[in-house]
Amino acid sequence: MLHFAFAIYSIVSSVTSGILVVAVIVAGYFSWPTVIGAMIAGALLSFPIAYKVLKQMDWSEPDKRHAARSDRWYIR
């Protein structure tokens, strides 16, 4: 599950940071400290978002449609 967490966090953090940076620039703050602050805030806000996405995924049962067929498991 950890590799899914890293993948989801990387996507969510880039989207969230991008949204916040665009919002800061549209608001009229063009200095580097505000842009970097928005990027850091986006990275920190992404932790709970990624956690909620991972909790929504069903980890209890594997999907039977994606399993290998049973006739593939015997030794030839």
Secondary structure, 3 states (H helix, E strand, C coil): CHHHHHHHHHHHHHHHHHHHHHHHHHHCCCCHHHHHHHHHHHHHHHHHHHHHHHHHCCCCCCCHHHCCCHHHCCCC
